[in-house]
Amino acid sequence: MNTKICLPVLALAIGHMVTDMQAGALPIVMPQLKEMFSLSYSQLAAIVLLQNVMSSVIQPAFGYLTDRHSLPRLLPVCAALAGAGFALVGWISSYTLLLVTVIFISLASATYHPQASKTVNFLSDDTNRAQNMGIFSLGGNAGMAVGSLLMTFLLSLAGGIHNTVYFVIPGLLVFGLMTKCMPDYQRVNLEHAVLQAKKAAKGAEEKISYFSIFLILFYIFMRSSIHSGISTYLPLFFMKFRGFEPVFASSLVSGFLLGGVAGTYVGSVLSDRLGARKILIGSITLSIPAIFCITIATAPWAAMVSVVASGFFIIGSFSTTIILAQCMMPNNVGMAAGLTIGFSVGLGGFGVTILGYLADTFGLPIVMQLLAWLPIVAAIIATRIPIPKSLQK
């Protein structure tokens, strides 16, 4: 990696981590919130849906805006607000205020992701683009894992759910780090804007294959529904139907997300060596036996191994899908990021809502079994996605 751009890319990855910490911490406090406000599974799913819609589904709008007017100065502000906003969750007094708080946090996250992702792209060249995007994606998935681990630890301390207040600290720290890198962020965004203006003047803009983008987004929607469904209902499933202690059941979410952290980076590296299609098909197919093992695991060690393996395989294609979309939309890199990181991932919240309804109607064990079969649909879609020559091996 070019040492000149190493720190700015790492800062964006760390900002991504802090921004996504709240997404990892929220499932950990779900059992406490369910108890505090006497919520149904559907109401819990509504929280996940709201978070996904406000932080992810609307991201293409922010991506479109940043493609027209780059806003690098918002990066440290949004990362700090998203990282610190979760501090309020442990202090709200009603379900309505909880929903308002989730909206506040999610909007900051929605603003950060498209601008940050396109800036990583601009800081990279053909020799390190996949690696840099892998590092950036790793930051986000690590944030979910760190958020869940931190929240699990904080719940074990005196004060319980009120300890969400400590999420203020990483938000403030990342603000200072990203502010230091702001000159680089402004420079590369300006250089890209000038380059695009020259292409537009020459009529050299490339056409977008909307059908190809649709297939990628549908694949991500299926992957996100599976991932969000498992992370949302995992603690409740093992507490109620396997008799596990709440702390250990919550730690399973951390294991699931940590598996995803490893899968994100390994998948991005293997994508350069094996090609994008093998990663798309292979990762989602290998998740099938891993998820099935979750449904039959009765011993704590078996449960942990199963959830870590599931997280690793399900999310292994994360960076690959981002790069695919950005290659197909070279003139709209911000929107491509908003669509792949945000919109289609956020639509997974609708999938979780449907799963919540099915859990209320047929029971949570049926839903967990269903999640083991959904990857088949995603694998079939992956066989139809056109792969650009630059990403073929």
SEBA-541057 format. One record per residue (C-alpha): residue number from 1; residue in one letter; y, x, z. Coordinates in steps of 0.001 Angstrom, whole numbers, plus 524288, in hexadecimal, padded with zeros to 5 digits. Last residue first. Layout:
# residues N
+-----+------+-------+-------+-------+
! pos ! code !    yy !    xx !    zz !
+-----+------+-------+-------+-------+
! NUM !    A !     Y !     X !     Z !
...
+-----+------+-------+-------+-------+
***
This chain:
# residues 393
+-----+------+-------+-------+-------+
! pos ! code !    yy !    xx !    zz !
+-----+------+-------+-------+-------+
! 393 !    K ! 7C66B ! 7DAAA ! 7CDF0 !
! 392 !    Q ! 7D06C ! 7CFF5 ! 7CB81 !
! 391 !    L ! 7DD7F ! 7CF21 ! 7D297 !
! 390 !    S ! 7E5DF ! 7D539 ! 7C7C7 !
! 389 !    K ! 7DEB6 ! 7CCFD ! 7BDB0 !
! 388 !    P ! 7E399 ! 7C067 ! 7C3EB !
! 387 !    I ! 7D8C1 ! 7B7EA ! 7C9F4 !
! 386 !    P ! 7D730 ! 7A9E2 ! 7C554 !
! 385 !    I ! 7D246 ! 7A120 ! 7D08A !
! 384 !    R ! 7C609 ! 79983 ! 7CC9B !
! 383 !    T ! 7BBD8 ! 7A0A2 ! 7D4E0 !
! 382 !    A ! 7C4AC ! 79F70 ! 7E0CC !
! 381 !    I ! 7C438 ! 7908A ! 7DFDB !
! 380 !    I ! 7B574 ! 790C7 ! 7E1BE !
! 379 !    A ! 7B6EB ! 79998 ! 7EDB0 !
! 378 !    A ! 7C11A ! 79067 ! 7F396 !
! 377 !    V ! 7B7DF ! 784C3 ! 7F263 !
! 376 !    I ! 7ACBF ! 78C76 ! 7F8AA !
! 375 !    P ! 7B5DF ! 79061 ! 803C7 !
! 374 !    L ! 7B5ED ! 78203 ! 8084C !
! 373 !    W ! 7A7CB ! 7824B ! 80CE2 !
! 372 !    A ! 7A907 ! 7894B ! 819FE !
! 371 !    L ! 7B526 ! 78156 ! 81D5B !
! 370 !    L ! 7ACF7 ! 774F7 ! 81C92 !
! 369 !    Q ! 7A461 ! 779E2 ! 827A7 !
! 368 !    M ! 7B04F ! 77BC1 ! 83054 !
! 367 !    V ! 7B4D2 ! 76E09 ! 82CCC !
! 366 !    I ! 7A7C0 ! 7681E ! 83095 !
! 365 !    P ! 7A838 ! 76F42 ! 83DB1 !
! 364 !    L ! 7B5F4 ! 769A7 ! 84044 !
! 363 !    G ! 7B1DB ! 75B6D ! 84054 !
! 362 !    F ! 7B0AC ! 750CD ! 83610 !
! 361 !    T ! 7BD5B ! 7492A ! 83741 !
! 360 !    D ! 7C64B ! 751D0 ! 83F94 !
! 359 !    A ! 7C0EF ! 75E0B ! 838EC !
! 358 !    L ! 7C28C ! 757CC ! 82B7A !
! 357 !    Y ! 7D0C7 ! 754C7 ! 82E8B !
! 356 !    G ! 7D2D2 ! 762BE ! 83313 !
! 355 !    L ! 7CC50 ! 767EA ! 826BA !
! 354 !    I ! 7D5D3 ! 75FF7 ! 81EAD !
! 353 !    T ! 7E10E ! 765BA ! 8267C !
! 352 !    V ! 7DB5D ! 77363 ! 824BD !
! 351 !    G ! 7DB14 ! 7715E ! 815FC !
! 350 !    F ! 7E92E ! 76D0A ! 8166B !
! 349 !    G ! 7EC39 ! 77992 ! 81DB3 !
! 348 !    G ! 7E56B ! 780F3 ! 812CB !
! 347 !    L ! 7F0EB ! 77C89 ! 80AA8 !
! 346 !    G ! 7F85B ! 786DE ! 81212 !
! 345 !    V ! 7F001 ! 7918F ! 80C0B !
! 344 !    S ! 7F2A3 ! 78BE2 ! 7FE8E !
! 343 !    F ! 80141 ! 78B68 ! 800F9 !
! 342 !    G ! 8039F ! 797A4 ! 808E8 !
! 341 !    I ! 7FCFD ! 7A489 ! 8062E !
! 340 !    T ! 7F8FA ! 7A0D2 ! 7F85D !
! 339 !    L ! 80413 ! 797D7 ! 7F42B !
! 338 !    G ! 80EF2 ! 79E9F ! 7FB99 !
! 337 !    A ! 80A52 ! 7ABDE ! 7F6D8 !
! 336 !    A ! 80A19 ! 7A71C ! 7E8C8 !
! 335 !    M ! 8178D ! 7A124 ! 7EB07 !
! 334 !    G ! 81CB8 ! 7AE47 ! 7EF63 !
! 333 !    V ! 81667 ! 7B55A ! 7E3F2 !
! 332 !    N ! 81C64 ! 7AC46 ! 7D9E3 !
! 331 !    N ! 81E68 ! 7B4D8 ! 7CDE8 !
! 330 !    P ! 81136 ! 7BB81 ! 7CF61 !
! 329 !    M ! 80A14 ! 7AE71 ! 7D109 !
! 328 !    M ! 7FBFD ! 7B138 ! 7CCE6 !
! 327 !    C ! 7FC02 ! 7BE9E ! 7D34F !
! 326 !    Q ! 80234 ! 7B897 ! 7DF80 !
! 325 !    A ! 7F780 ! 7AE40 ! 7DFED !
! 324 !    L ! 7EC8D ! 7B837 ! 7DF10 !
! 323 !    I ! 7F302 ! 7C115 ! 7E91E !
! 322 !    I ! 7F3A5 ! 7B5FD ! 7F2FC !
! 321 !    T ! 7E591 ! 7B1DB ! 7F02D !
! 320 !    T ! 7E08C ! 7BFAC ! 7F234 !
! 319 !    S ! 7E7D5 ! 7C15E ! 7FF03 !
! 318 !    F ! 7E09D ! 7B5E8 ! 80553 !
! 317 !    S ! 7D341 ! 7B819 ! 7FF1D !
! 316 !    G ! 7CCA9 ! 7BCC5 ! 80BA6 !
! 315 !    I ! 7D165 ! 7B0D7 ! 8133E !
! 314 !    I ! 7C482 ! 7A98D ! 8139F !
! 313 !    F ! 7BC0D ! 7B5C5 ! 8146B !
! 312 !    F ! 7C1D0 ! 7BC5B ! 82067 !
! 311 !    G ! 7C49F ! 7AFC1 ! 827C9 !
! 310 !    S ! 7B69C ! 7AB59 ! 82611 !
! 309 !    A ! 7B13F ! 7B87D ! 82A6D !
! 308 !    V ! 7B9A3 ! 7B81C ! 836C5 !
! 307 !    V ! 7B5A6 ! 7A9F5 ! 83961 !
! 306 !    S ! 7A728 ! 7ACC1 ! 83800 !
! 305 !    V ! 7A725 ! 7B919 ! 84047 !
! 304 !    M ! 7AE85 ! 7B202 ! 84B1C !
! 303 !    A ! 7A574 ! 7A636 ! 84B18 !
! 302 !    A ! 7995C ! 7AEC9 ! 84B38 !
! 301 !    W ! 79E9B ! 7B675 ! 856DC !
! 300 !    P ! 7A1BC ! 7A9E7 ! 85E4F !
! 299 !    A ! 7942B ! 7A41E ! 85C34 !
! 298 !    T ! 792FA ! 79689 ! 8562E !
! 297 !    A ! 795F8 ! 7994D ! 847DE !
! 296 !    I ! 79180 ! 78E88 ! 83E9D !
! 295 !    T ! 79E97 ! 78A2C ! 838FD !
! 294 !    I ! 7A448 ! 797EB ! 8390E !
! 293 !    C ! 7987C ! 79CFB ! 83170 !
! 292 !    F ! 79BCF ! 7937A ! 8267B !
! 291 !    I ! 7A961 ! 7998E ! 825D5 !
! 290 !    A ! 7A379 ! 7A717 ! 82379 !
! 289 !    P ! 79993 ! 7A1EA ! 819A0 !
! 288 !    I ! 7A4A4 ! 79C05 ! 8115E !
! 287 !    S ! 7AEB8 ! 7A6EA ! 8131A !
! 286 !    L ! 7A749 ! 7AFAE ! 809AA !
! 285 !    T ! 7AACC ! 7A669 ! 7FE99 !
! 284 !    I ! 7B963 ! 7A6A9 ! 801C3 !
! 283 !    S ! 7BA02 ! 7B57C ! 801DC !
! 282 !    G ! 7B190 ! 7B799 ! 7F5D9 !
! 281 !    I ! 7B833 ! 7ADFD ! 7ECC5 !
! 280 !    L ! 7C656 ! 7B226 ! 7EEA3 !
! 279 !    I ! 7C2DB ! 7C071 ! 7F0EF !
! 278 !    K ! 7BA62 ! 7C137 ! 7E4CA !
! 277 !    R ! 7C526 ! 7BAAB ! 7DCF1 !
! 276 !    A ! 7CFC9 ! 7C423 ! 7E127 !
! 275 !    G ! 7C95F ! 7D0B0 ! 7DCAB !
! 274 !    L ! 7BFCA ! 7D9D2 ! 7E332 !
! 273 !    R ! 7C821 ! 7E5AC ! 7E684 !
! 272 !    D ! 7D5D6 ! 7E015 ! 7E7D5 !
! 271 !    S ! 7D054 ! 7D3A5 ! 7EDFC !
! 270 !    L ! 7C883 ! 7DC06 ! 7F760 !
! 269 !    V ! 7D51E ! 7E0F0 ! 7FDAB !
! 268 !    S ! 7DB14 ! 7D35B ! 7FEBA !
! 267 !    G ! 7CE75 ! 7CD9A ! 80432 !
! 266 !    V ! 7CD35 ! 7D83C ! 80E76 !
! 265 !    Y ! 7DB30 ! 7D59B ! 812C5 !
! 264 !    T ! 7DA0B ! 7C6E4 ! 8140B !
! 263 !    G ! 7CC0F ! 7C72A ! 8191D !
! 262 !    A ! 7CFE1 ! 7CF9F ! 824B3 !
! 261 !    V ! 7DAC0 ! 7C655 ! 82896 !
! 260 !    G ! 7D1F9 ! 7BA98 ! 825F7 !
! 259 !    G ! 7C7E6 ! 7BFC3 ! 82F83 !
! 258 !    L ! 7D2FE ! 7C0F3 ! 83937 !
! 257 !    L ! 7D610 ! 7B290 ! 836CA !
! 256 !    F ! 7C833 ! 7AE1C ! 839CD !
! 255 !    G ! 7C75A ! 7B701 ! 845A7 !
! 254 !    S ! 7D426 ! 7B181 ! 84AC8 !
! 253 !    V ! 7CF2B ! 7A3BB ! 84876 !
! 252 !    L ! 7C2D2 ! 7A759 ! 84FEA !
! 251 !    S ! 7CB80 ! 7ABCD ! 85B23 !
! 250 !    S ! 7CF46 ! 79D8D ! 85D29 !
! 249 !    A ! 7C113 ! 799F0 ! 85FA9 !
! 248 !    F ! 7C015 ! 7A571 ! 86902 !
! 247 !    V ! 7CBD0 ! 7A0CE ! 870F0 !
! 246 !    P ! 7C78C ! 79296 ! 870AB !
! 245 !    E ! 7B9C6 ! 79595 ! 875CA !
! 244 !    F ! 7AEE6 ! 79218 ! 86C68 !
! 243 !    G ! 7A760 ! 7855A ! 86DE1 !
! 242 !    R ! 7A21D ! 7854A ! 86003 !
! 241 !    F ! 7A69F ! 777D9 ! 85B86 !
! 240 !    K ! 7B373 ! 775F7 ! 862C8 !
! 239 !    M ! 7B823 ! 783E1 ! 864D0 !
! 238 !    F ! 7B24E ! 78958 ! 85843 !
! 237 !    F ! 7B7BC ! 77E99 ! 84F92 !
! 236 !    L ! 7C519 ! 77DFF ! 85628 !
! 235 !    P ! 7C70B ! 78C9E ! 854BB !
! 234 !    L ! 7C343 ! 78C96 ! 8462D !
! 233 !    Y ! 7CAD9 ! 7806A ! 84244 !
! 232 !    T ! 7D7AA ! 7864E ! 83D99 !
! 231 !    S ! 7D2E8 ! 793B5 ! 8390C !
! 230 !    I ! 7C793 ! 78D9E ! 83193 !
! 229 !    G ! 7CFB8 ! 78338 ! 82AE3 !
! 228 !    S ! 7DA9C ! 78CB9 ! 827AF !
! 227 !    H ! 7D141 ! 79614 ! 820C9 !
! 226 !    I ! 7C9BD ! 78B88 ! 8197C !
! 225 !    S ! 7D5FE ! 7844A ! 81543 !
! 224 !    S ! 7DC53 ! 7914D ! 811A1 !
! 223 !    R ! 7D11D ! 7955D ! 808C1 !
! 222 !    M ! 7D120 ! 7881D ! 80202 !
! 221 !    F ! 7DFD2 ! 78877 ! 7FFFE !
! 220 !    I ! 7DF13 ! 796AC ! 7FB98 !
! 219 !    Y ! 7D575 ! 792FF ! 7F0D7 !
! 218 !    F ! 7DE07 ! 78781 ! 7ECF1 !
! 217 !    L ! 7E9CD ! 7908E ! 7EC35 !
! 216 !    I ! 7E2AB ! 79A48 ! 7E39B !
! 215 !    L ! 7DDF9 ! 78F80 ! 7DA85 !
! 214 !    F ! 7EBA6 ! 789BD ! 7D983 !
! 213 !    I ! 7F179 ! 79710 ! 7D65A !
! 212 !    S ! 7E7D6 ! 7988B ! 7CB23 !
! 211 !    F ! 7EB6B ! 78B0C ! 7C61B !
! 210 !    Y ! 7F9DD ! 78E61 ! 7C6E9 !
! 209 !    S ! 7F891 ! 79A6C ! 7BE54 !
! 208 !    I ! 80679 ! 79FB4 ! 7BF58 !
! 207 !    K ! 80DAD ! 7A544 ! 7B39C !
! 206 !    E ! 8135B ! 7B30B ! 7B417 !
! 205 !    E ! 821F7 ! 7B59B ! 7B32E !
! 204 !    A ! 825CD ! 7BEA3 ! 7A7F7 !
! 203 !    G ! 8312A ! 7B6BA ! 7A2A8 !
! 202 !    K ! 8398A ! 7C310 ! 7A20C !
! 201 !    A ! 843DC ! 7BD84 ! 7AB52 !
! 200 !    A ! 8391E ! 7B866 ! 7B43D !
! 199 !    K ! 832E7 ! 7C5D6 ! 7B4DD !
! 198 !    K ! 83FF5 ! 7CC1F ! 7B85C !
! 197 !    A ! 84265 ! 7C20A ! 7C320 !
! 196 !    Q ! 834D3 ! 7C498 ! 7C865 !
! 195 !    L ! 8379F ! 7D323 ! 7C990 !
! 194 !    V ! 844A5 ! 7D0CB ! 7D079 !
! 193 !    A ! 83E3D ! 7C78A ! 7DA3C !
! 192 !    H ! 8335E ! 7D16B ! 7DCAA !
! 191 !    E ! 83D17 ! 7DC3E ! 7DFBD !
! 190 !    L ! 84485 ! 7D34E ! 7E909 !
! 189 !    N ! 83824 ! 7CFBD ! 7F05D !
! 188 !    V ! 8345A ! 7DE16 ! 7F117 !
! 187 !    R ! 84188 ! 7E211 ! 7F6E6 !
! 186 !    Q ! 842F8 ! 7D6F6 ! 800B6 !
! 185 !    Y ! 835B9 ! 7D99A ! 806C0 !
! 184 !    D ! 8381B ! 7E843 ! 80742 !
! 183 !    P ! 84542 ! 7E668 ! 80E1B !
! 182 !    M ! 83EE4 ! 7DCBB ! 817C8 !
! 181 !    C ! 83512 ! 7E667 ! 81D7B !
! 180 !    K ! 83C18 ! 7E827 ! 82A7C !
! 179 !    T ! 83DF2 ! 7D96B ! 82B8A !
! 178 !    M ! 82F41 ! 7D804 ! 82A4F !
! 177 !    L ! 82CA0 ! 7E034 ! 83660 !
! 176 !    G ! 83720 ! 7D9BE ! 83EC2 !
! 175 !    F ! 83298 ! 7CBEA ! 83BC1 !
! 174 !    V ! 82476 ! 7D010 ! 83DE2 !
! 173 !    L ! 82749 ! 7D313 ! 84C26 !
! 172 !    L ! 82E50 ! 7C632 ! 84ECC !
! 171 !    G ! 82338 ! 7BDE6 ! 8498D !
! 170 !    P ! 81915 ! 7C622 ! 8509B !
! 169 !    I ! 81FBF ! 7C2EA ! 85DAA !
! 168 !    V ! 82225 ! 7B447 ! 85C52 !
! 167 !    F ! 81380 ! 7B19A ! 85C13 !
! 166 !    Y ! 813EB ! 7B3EC ! 86ACE !
! 165 !    V ! 818AA ! 7A5EA ! 86CE1 !
! 164 !    T ! 80B0E ! 7A116 ! 86927 !
! 163 !    N ! 80811 ! 7A427 ! 87760 !
! 162 !    H ! 80A89 ! 795E8 ! 87AC5 !
! 161 !    I ! 7FCB4 ! 792FB ! 875DB !
! 160 !    G ! 7F6C2 ! 79951 ! 881C8 !
! 159 !    G ! 800BE ! 79D12 ! 88C1F !
! 158 !    A ! 7F803 ! 7A6AC ! 8930C !
! 157 !    L ! 7F087 ! 7AE4E ! 888E1 !
! 156 !    S ! 7E45B ! 7AA47 ! 8814A !
! 155 !    L ! 7EC8B ! 7A268 ! 877AC !
! 154 !    L ! 7F432 ! 7AEBA ! 8747C !
! 153 !    F ! 7E7C3 ! 7B5DE ! 8705F !
! 152 !    T ! 7E380 ! 7AAF3 ! 86734 !
! 151 !    M ! 7F15C ! 7AA4D ! 861E9 !
! 150 !    L ! 7F177 ! 7B8DB ! 85F22 !
! 149 !    L ! 7E431 ! 7B866 ! 85884 !
! 148 !    S ! 7E7FE ! 7AC96 ! 8503C !
! 147 !    G ! 7F4F7 ! 7B280 ! 84C49 !
! 146 !    V ! 7EE9D ! 7BF94 ! 84968 !
! 145 !    A ! 7E4C7 ! 7B8F4 ! 84069 !
! 144 !    M ! 7EF01 ! 7B0DC ! 8395F !
! 143 !    G ! 7F7DB ! 7BCA5 ! 83867 !
! 142 !    A ! 7ECAE ! 7C4D2 ! 8331F !
! 141 !    N ! 7EB64 ! 7BADC ! 82843 !
! 140 !    G ! 7F9BA ! 7BC4B ! 8250E !
! 139 !    G ! 7FA2C ! 7CB0D ! 82640 !
! 138 !    L ! 7EDE1 ! 7CC8D ! 81E0F !
! 137 !    S ! 7F4B9 ! 7C4FA ! 81354 !
! 136 !    F ! 7FF94 ! 7CF23 ! 81325 !
! 135 !    I ! 7F5DE ! 7DA65 ! 81385 !
! 134 !    G ! 7EDED ! 7D433 ! 8089F !
! 133 !    M ! 7FA48 ! 7D200 ! 800BD !
! 132 !    N ! 7FD47 ! 7E067 ! 8026B !
! 131 !    Q ! 7EFA2 ! 7E461 ! 7FE24 !
! 130 !    A ! 7EFBA ! 7DB56 ! 7F260 !
! 129 !    R ! 7FD09 ! 7E069 ! 7EDFB !
! 128 !    N ! 7F9F7 ! 7EEC4 ! 7F068 !
! 127 !    T ! 7F86B ! 7F58B ! 7E34A !
! 126 !    D ! 7FEAC ! 7EAE2 ! 7DAEE !
! 125 !    D ! 80B4B ! 7EBBB ! 7E2B0 !
! 124 !    S ! 80FA3 ! 7E658 ! 7EFC2 !
! 123 !    L ! 81C80 ! 7E359 ! 7F6AD !
! 122 !    F ! 81EB4 ! 7D7FD ! 7ED59 !
! 121 !    N ! 811B0 ! 7D1B2 ! 7F0F4 !
! 120 !    V ! 8146D ! 7D37E ! 7FF6D !
! 119 !    T ! 8219F ! 7CCE6 ! 7FD21 !
! 118 !    K ! 81AB5 ! 7C198 ! 7F660 !
! 117 !    S ! 81239 ! 7BF9F ! 80263 !
! 116 !    A ! 81D99 ! 7C04C ! 80BFB !
! 115 !    Q ! 825F2 ! 7B69D ! 80481 !
! 114 !    P ! 81AB6 ! 7AD01 ! 802F4 !
! 113 !    H ! 81609 ! 7AE29 ! 8112C !
! 112 !    Y ! 82272 ! 7ADE1 ! 8194E !
! 111 !    T ! 82861 ! 7A099 ! 8162F !
! 110 !    A ! 81BCB ! 79927 ! 818D6 !
! 109 !    S ! 81A08 ! 7A056 ! 825CB !
! 108 !    A ! 82785 ! 79C65 ! 82A8B !
! 107 !    L ! 82490 ! 78E79 ! 82666 !
! 106 !    S ! 817BD ! 78ED0 ! 82DF2 !
! 105 !    I ! 81DA3 ! 79284 ! 83AF0 !
! 104 !    F ! 82779 ! 7876C ! 83ABE !
! 103 !    I ! 81D85 ! 77D78 ! 835CA !
! 102 !    V ! 813E0 ! 78143 ! 84085 !
! 101 !    T ! 81E8A ! 77F36 ! 84AA2 !
! 100 !    V ! 8216A ! 77197 ! 84563 !
!  99 !    L ! 812E4 ! 76E23 ! 845FD !
!  98 !    L ! 81219 ! 772B2 ! 8541C !
!  97 !    L ! 81E41 ! 76ADA ! 85754 !
!  96 !    T ! 8174E ! 75EAA ! 8526D !
!  95 !    Y ! 80AFA ! 761B9 ! 85A49 !
!  94 !    S ! 812EE ! 76266 ! 866AE !
!  93 !    S ! 817D2 ! 76B9D ! 87141 !
!  92 !    I ! 8199A ! 7787F ! 86A27 !
!  91 !    W ! 8188F ! 7850A ! 87214 !
!  90 !    G ! 80C7A ! 78BDE ! 86CD1 !
!  89 !    V ! 810A8 ! 789CD ! 85EB9 !
!  88 !    L ! 81E38 ! 78FA7 ! 860B2 !
!  87 !    A ! 819CF ! 79DE0 ! 85FC5 !
!  86 !    F ! 81449 ! 79AC3 ! 8524B !
!  85 !    G ! 8221B ! 79C2A ! 84D20 !
!  84 !    A ! 8228A ! 7AAC4 ! 84FEB !
!  83 !    G ! 819F5 ! 7AF8D ! 844C5 !
!  82 !    A ! 81EFD ! 7A5A4 ! 83AFC !
!  81 !    L ! 82D23 ! 7A83F ! 83ECA !
!  80 !    A ! 82B69 ! 7B70C ! 83E6E !
!  79 !    A ! 824A2 ! 7B6EE ! 8313C !
!  78 !    C ! 82EEE ! 7ADCA ! 82BCD !
!  77 !    V ! 83A39 ! 7B672 ! 8301E !
!  76 !    P ! 833CC ! 7C323 ! 82B9E !
!  75 !    L ! 8314A ! 7BDBC ! 81DD5 !
!  74 !    L ! 83DE2 ! 7B5FC ! 81BE8 !
!  73 !    R ! 84543 ! 7C1E5 ! 816EB !
!  72 !    P ! 83BA7 ! 7C2FC ! 80B9C !
!  71 !    L ! 840CD ! 7B674 ! 80557 !
!  70 !    S ! 83E9A ! 7B7E4 ! 7F6BB !
!  69 !    H ! 8455B ! 7AD36 ! 7EEDE !
!  68 !    R ! 83E07 ! 7A72F ! 7E366 !
!  67 !    D ! 8305F ! 7AC0B ! 7E6AD !
!  66 !    T ! 833EC ! 7AA2D ! 7F50D !
!  65 !    L ! 836B2 ! 79BBE ! 7F2BC !
!  64 !    Y ! 82A11 ! 799A2 ! 7EB4C !
!  63 !    G ! 8228E ! 7A023 ! 7F658 !
!  62 !    F ! 8299E ! 79791 ! 8004C !
!  61 !    A ! 8253D ! 78B97 ! 7F8B9 !
!  60 !    P ! 817B3 ! 79180 ! 7F712 !
!  59 !    Q ! 816F1 ! 792BE ! 805F2 !
!  58 !    I ! 8176D ! 783FE ! 80834 !
!  57 !    V ! 808AC ! 782F4 ! 80A1C !
!  56 !    S ! 8083C ! 78E9E ! 8134F !
!  55 !    S ! 81082 ! 78E43 ! 81F8E !
!  54 !    M ! 8146B ! 77FEE ! 81FB5 !
!  53 !    V ! 807E4 ! 77A8B ! 819CD !
!  52 !    N ! 7FEC1 ! 78396 ! 8213B !
!  51 !    Q ! 8050F ! 7815E ! 82E6F !
!  50 !    L ! 8058F ! 772C8 ! 82C2E !
!  49 !    L ! 7F739 ! 77272 ! 82844 !
!  48 !    V ! 7F319 ! 77A8B ! 83407 !
!  47 !    I ! 7FA80 ! 77164 ! 83D0B !
!  46 !    A ! 7F4A1 ! 7659A ! 83607 !
!  45 !    A ! 7E70B ! 76B5B ! 83839 !
!  44 !    L ! 7E976 ! 76ADA ! 846CF !
!  43 !    Q ! 7EDB8 ! 75CC5 ! 8455B !
!  42 !    S ! 7E158 ! 759B8 ! 83DAA !
!  41 !    Y ! 7D8E0 ! 7602E ! 847F3 !
!  40 !    S ! 7DF16 ! 75741 ! 8520D !
!  39 !    L ! 7E9C2 ! 75B98 ! 85B78 !
!  38 !    S ! 7EA83 ! 75923 ! 86A19 !
!  37 !    F ! 7F7E6 ! 75FFB ! 86B16 !
!  36 !    M ! 7F497 ! 76AFC ! 8747A !
!  35 !    E ! 7E5F6 ! 76B1B ! 87176 !
!  34 !    K ! 7E76A ! 76C36 ! 862CE !
!  33 !    L ! 7F248 ! 7762A ! 864CB !
!  32 !    Q ! 7E94C ! 77E6E ! 86D3E !
!  31 !    P ! 7DE26 ! 77D82 ! 8634E !
!  30 !    M ! 7E7AA ! 780CD ! 85843 !
!  29 !    V ! 7ED40 ! 78CD1 ! 85F2B !
!  28 !    I ! 7E44E ! 79641 ! 857F4 !
!  27 !    P ! 7E635 ! 78F34 ! 84AF5 !
!  26 !    L ! 7F4F8 ! 79200 ! 84BE6 !
!  25 !    A ! 7F3DE ! 7A092 ! 84E95 !
!  24 !    G ! 7EF43 ! 7A465 ! 8410F !
!  23 !    A ! 7FA14 ! 79D0C ! 83A0B !
!  22 !    Q ! 803EB ! 7A22E ! 84406 !
!  21 !    M ! 8001D ! 7B021 ! 840BD !
!  20 !    D ! 80311 ! 7ADAD ! 83266 !
!  19 !    T ! 81150 ! 7B1D9 ! 832A0 !
!  18 !    V ! 80E5D ! 7BD84 ! 83B51 !
!  17 !    M ! 803DA ! 7C263 ! 831F2 !
!  16 !    H ! 80C42 ! 7C017 ! 825F1 !
!  15 !    G ! 8172B ! 7C7C6 ! 82C6D !
!  14 !    I ! 80D3D ! 7D292 ! 82EC4 !
!  13 !    A ! 80987 ! 7D20C ! 82060 !
!  12 !    L ! 817D5 ! 7D23C ! 81C5D !
!  11 !    A ! 81A0B ! 7DE07 ! 82529 !
!  10 !    L ! 80E23 ! 7E4B7 ! 81F5B !
!   9 !    V ! 813AC ! 7E2CA ! 811BC !
!   8 !    P ! 820FB ! 7E818 ! 815D0 !
!   7 !    L ! 81A92 ! 7F3B6 ! 81CBE !
!   6 !    C ! 81201 ! 7F7E2 ! 81151 !
!   5 !    I ! 81C49 ! 7F6AF ! 806B3 !
!   4 !    K ! 820AA ! 804C5 ! 8068A !
!   3 !    T ! 81311 ! 80988 ! 80A16 !
!   2 !    N ! 80DC3 ! 804BF ! 7FD12 !
!   1 !    M ! 80000 ! 80000 ! 80000 !
+-----+------+-------+-------+-------+
***
